[in-house]
Amino acid sequence: MDTHLMIGVAVMFGLIGIAASRDLLRRLRDQQPQLAPIEIERPDAGNERRGR
């Protein structure tokens, strides 16, 4: 086969792969549950630094 043809085919397969992976990741991101932040209270966080 011609070298330019092989390079062209490889580039086309790469572009198709990138487009497919972006679409797949976008669909998977929409299916994931949304995480909510949780507030955590730390008792006397300043005491840890005073002991140094």
N, C-alpha and C positions, 0 to 999 in steps of 0.2 A: 504494500500500500504506500501511497505517497505520504511523506512526513507531515506536510501541511494538513492533509485530510485527517490524519490520526490526531494531531494537536487540536484541530477544530472539533472533532468528535469528543475528545476528552474535555474540552472547555464546555461544550453543550451539556454533557452529562454532569459536569460540576455545577453548572447553573441550574439544571433541573433538580439536582440534589439539594442545593441551597434553598430553592423555592419550596420544595416539598418539606424540608425540615422546618423552615419558618412557619409554614402553614400548620404543620403538626404541633409545634410548640405553642402556637397561638391557641389552637383548639384545646390542648391539655391545660393551659393556663386558665382558660375560661371554666374548665370543669373543677378546678381545685377550690376547696372551701376557702373563704376569706378569713384571715387570721385577725383576731381582735387583740389589742394591747392589754396587758394585765399590769395593774399597779401593784408594786411590791414595796412594803414598808420595811425599812431596815432600822432596827432599834439601835440608837446611839452609834451611828457610823463614824463619828468623830473620835470616839475612844480608841479605835484601832491605831490611829496615827499618833496619838499622844504617848503610846508605849514605846516608841522607837528611841 
